[in-house]
């Protein structure tokens, strides 16, 4: 479970990576456009690294339904941020489902493509194989940027696991190395709250597929609905609780908006588990 991704080497047997979210979109899920401007996005990335983030995930088009974002515009949004942060010492990923955007981002210095549509673009796997970039393969069912009303599953965990195995096989058949693949069950992506809770409760079944598992839980609707119509700005504690639960079931990458608070929670898990030493020892010495 030792993985070198960009400038960082992670021992996922003993370490949790915190991925910070930076979106250059006027309609982003959480920050509602606060980091849409280039200087704001770059500053947010640097601030997240200063707060302890291991990884910066840069997005130029949100997953949720809406009008298509032209590929050229998405490239214009993400590539300058990638270029500005490429030498900052963190892993840099780009959240995209377009092969052309992936190619441009990797050329600018991105180390990972975070594909929330499970390699829906037929050209994506070829780009990954050619460049040697890592990829996050995520479960979702809808055509990108289109709604999927009332999704229904027989057993959501088994169906998500089967989907991920099929997409992994597709990537590997195209030449993507196994040690470049990360999986994400896709909490709330074409799933309702009970589905996301079930995936959380049985996350060890996803982890058992055998690839590092990322969870993107931060401030999502299943957290708000579980706690009682909480606005997105009031879901921090619930998000951290869900992230801790997932890490204890084997997740090793957590994608978050609230970096400092999540970094502290993850480092505390590592200390309790004996994966790392406390920063200093003074009490009752």
C-alpha positions in Angstrom: 0.0 0.0 0.0 3.0 2.3 -0.4 2.2 4.7 -3.3 4.3 7.5 -4.8 2.0 10.1 -6.3 3.6 13.1 -7.7 6.0 14.5 -5.1 4.7 12.5 -2.2 5.0 8.9 -1.0 2.2 7.6 1.1 2.2 4.4 3.2 -1.5 3.8 3.2 -1.1 1.1 5.8 -0.3 3.9 8.3 -1.2 7.2 6.7 -4.3 9.2 5.7 -4.0 11.8 2.9 -6.1 14.9 3.1 -7.3 16.2 -0.3 -8.4 19.9 -0.3 -11.0 21.1 -2.8 -10.3 24.2 -4.9 -13.0 25.0 -7.5 -12.8 27.6 -10.3 -16.5 27.5 -10.9 -19.1 30.3 -10.4 -21.7 27.7 -9.2 -19.6 25.3 -7.1 -21.4 23.1 -4.5 -19.9 24.6 -1.3 -18.0 27.8 -1.9 -20.5 29.3 -4.4 -17.8 30.9 -6.5 -15.6 32.3 -3.9 -12.5 30.8 -5.6 -13.6 31.3 -9.1 -11.0 34.0 -9.8 -7.5 32.7 -10.6 -5.8 34.5 -7.8 -8.4 33.4 -5.3 -8.1 29.7 -6.4 -4.3 29.8 -6.2 -4.4 31.5 -2.8 -6.9 28.9 -1.6 -4.6 26.1 -2.7 -1.6 27.6 -0.9 -3.6 28.2 2.2 -4.8 24.6 2.2 -1.2 23.3 1.9 -0.2 25.6 4.8 -3.1 24.1 6.8 -1.7 20.6 6.3 -3.3 19.4 3.1 -1.3 16.7 1.3 -3.2 17.0 -2.0 -5.1 19.7 -3.9 -8.0 18.8 -6.1 -8.8 21.5 -8.7 -12.2 21.6 -10.5 -13.5 23.6 -13.4 -17.0 22.1 -13.8 -19.2 20.7 -11.1 -20.7 17.2 -11.2 -24.2 18.4 -10.6 -26.7 18.7 -13.5 -26.4 21.9 -15.6 -25.4 23.2 -19.0 -22.2 21.8 -20.4 -19.0 23.6 -19.8 -17.0 23.8 -23.1 -13.8 21.9 -22.9 -11.7 24.9 -23.9 -13.3 26.9 -21.0 -12.7 24.1 -18.5 -9.0 24.0 -19.6 -8.8 27.8 -19.2 -10.1 27.4 -15.7 -8.0 24.6 -14.3 -4.7 24.7 -16.2 -3.4 28.0 -14.8 -4.2 26.9 -11.2 -2.3 23.6 -11.8 0.7 25.5 -13.2 0.8 27.8 -10.3 0.6 25.0 -7.7 2.6 22.3 -9.5 5.8 23.0 -7.5 4.1 23.6 -4.1 5.0 20.1 -2.8 1.5 18.7 -2.7 -0.2 16.1 -5.0 -2.2 18.0 -7.6 -5.3 16.4 -9.1 -7.9 17.8 -11.6 -11.5 16.9 -11.2 -12.6 16.3 -14.8 -14.3 13.7 -17.0 -12.9 15.1 -20.3 -9.9 13.4 -21.8 -8.8 16.6 -23.4 -8.9 18.5 -20.1 -7.0 15.7 -18.5 -4.2 15.8 -21.1 -3.8 19.6 -20.8 -3.8 19.4 -17.0 -1.2 16.6 -16.9 1.0 18.6 -19.3 0.7 21.6 -16.9 1.8 19.5 -13.9 -1.2 17.6 -12.6 -0.4 14.2 -11.1 -3.9 12.7 -10.8 -7.2 12.8 -12.7 -10.2 12.6 -10.4 -12.9 11.3 -12.7 -16.3 11.4 -11.0 -17.9 9.7 -14.0 -15.9 6.4 -13.9 -14.0 6.9 -17.2 -17.1 7.9 -19.2 -15.0 9.5 -21.9 -13.8 6.7 -24.2 -10.4 8.5 -24.6 -9.7 9.0 -20.9 -8.0 5.6 -20.2 -5.7 6.1 -23.2 -4.6 9.5 -21.9 -3.9 8.0 -18.5 -1.9 5.1 -19.9 0.1 7.3 -22.2 1.0 9.9 -19.5 1.4 7.6 -16.5 -0.9 9.8 -14.4 -2.8 8.3 -11.5 -6.6 8.2 -11.6 -9.5 8.2 -9.1 -12.2 6.0 -10.5 -15.5 7.0 -9.0 -18.9 5.4 -9.1 -21.8 7.4 -10.7 -24.5 6.4 -13.1 -25.8 9.5 -14.9 -24.5 10.9 -18.1 -22.3 13.8 -17.1 -24.1 17.0 -16.1 -27.6 15.4 -16.4 -30.0 14.5 -13.7 -30.9 10.9 -12.6 -34.1 11.2 -10.7 -34.8 8.7 -7.8 -31.9 6.3 -8.3 -32.7 2.8 -7.0 -30.4 -0.1 -6.1 -31.0 -3.6 -5.0 -27.8 -3.7 -2.8 -26.0 -0.4 -3.3 -22.7 -1.7 -1.9 -22.5 -4.8 -4.1 -23.6 -2.8 -7.2 -21.0 0.0 -6.6 -18.3 -2.6 -6.0 -19.2 -4.5 -9.3 -19.2 -1.2 -11.2 -15.7 -0.2 -9.8 -14.3 -3.6 -10.6 -15.5 -3.3 -14.2 -14.1 0.2 -14.6 -10.8 -0.9 -13.1 -10.6 -3.7 -15.6 -11.3 -1.3 -18.4 -8.5 1.0 -17.3 -6.0 -1.8 -16.8 -6.9 -3.3 -20.2 -6.1 0.1 -21.8 -2.7 0.1 -20.1 -3.2 2.0 -16.9 -0.9 0.5 -14.3 -2.7 -1.0 -11.2 -0.6 1.1 -8.9 -2.0 4.2 -10.5 -5.6 3.5 -9.6 -7.6 4.8 -6.7 -11.3 4.1 -6.1 -14.1 6.2 -4.8 -17.7 4.8 -4.1 -19.2 8.2 -4.9 -21.2 9.2 -1.9 -24.3 11.1 -2.9 -23.5 10.8 -6.6 -26.7 9.5 -8.1 -27.5 8.1 -4.6 -29.9 9.1 -1.9 -29.1 9.5 1.7 -29.8 6.0 2.8 -27.5 4.7 0.0 -24.7 7.0 1.2 -25.1 5.9 4.8 -25.1 2.2 3.7 -21.9 2.8 1.7 -20.3 4.4 4.8 -21.4 1.6 7.1 -20.1 -1.1 4.8 -17.1 0.8 3.3 -14.8 -2.1 4.2 -16.4 -4.1 1.3 -15.3 -1.3 -1.1 -11.8 -1.2 0.4 -11.6 -5.0 0.0 -11.5 -4.5 -3.8 -7.8 -3.9 -3.1 -7.1 -0.3 -4.2 -6.6 2.8 -2.1 -10.0 4.2 -1.3 -10.9 7.8 -1.4 -14.1 9.2 0.2 -15.6 12.5 -0.8 -18.1 13.2 2.1 -17.4 16.8 2.8 -20.6 18.8 3.6 -22.7 16.6 1.3 -26.5 16.4 1.5 -26.5 13.0 3.2 -24.7 14.6 6.1 -27.1 17.5 6.2 -30.2 15.3 6.0 -28.9 12.9 8.7 -28.5 15.8 11.1 -31.7 17.7 10.2 -31.9 20.1 7.2 -28.4 21.5 8.0 -27.2 24.1 5.5 -23.9 23.3 3.8 -22.0 25.7 6.1 -23.3 23.7 9.2 -22.1 20.2 8.3 -18.5 20.3 9.3 -18.7 18.2 12.4 -20.9 15.6 10.7 -18.5 15.5 7.8 -15.5 14.9 10.0 -17.4 12.2 11.9 -18.2 10.4 8.6 -14.6 10.8 7.5 -13.3 9.3 10.7 -15.7 6.4 10.5 -14.6 5.7 6.9 -10.9 5.8 7.8 -11.5 3.3 10.6 -13.0 1.0 7.9 -10.0 1.4 5.5 -10.4 4.7 3.6 -7.0 6.4 3.2 -7.8 9.6 1.2 -10.4 12.1 2.3 -11.6 14.9 0.1 -12.6 17.9 2.1 -13.5 21.6 2.1 -12.6 22.2 5.8 -8.9 21.4 5.7 -7.4 22.4 9.1 -10.2 20.7 11.1 -10.0 17.5 9.0 -6.2 17.4 9.1 -6.3 17.5 12.9 -8.9 14.6 13.0 -6.8 12.5 10.6 -3.5 13.1 12.5 -5.3 12.2 15.8 -6.5 8.9 14.3 -2.9 8.2 13.2 -1.6 8.9 16.7 -4.3 6.8 18.4 -3.6 3.8 16.1 0.1 4.1 16.7 0.9 4.9 13.1 2.7 8.1 14.0 4.3 9.6 17.2 2.8 12.6 18.9 4.4 15.9 17.8 5.9 16.3 21.3 5.7 14.6 24.7 5.4 16.8 27.8 2.4 16.0 29.9 3.3 14.3 33.2 6.9 13.7 32.0 
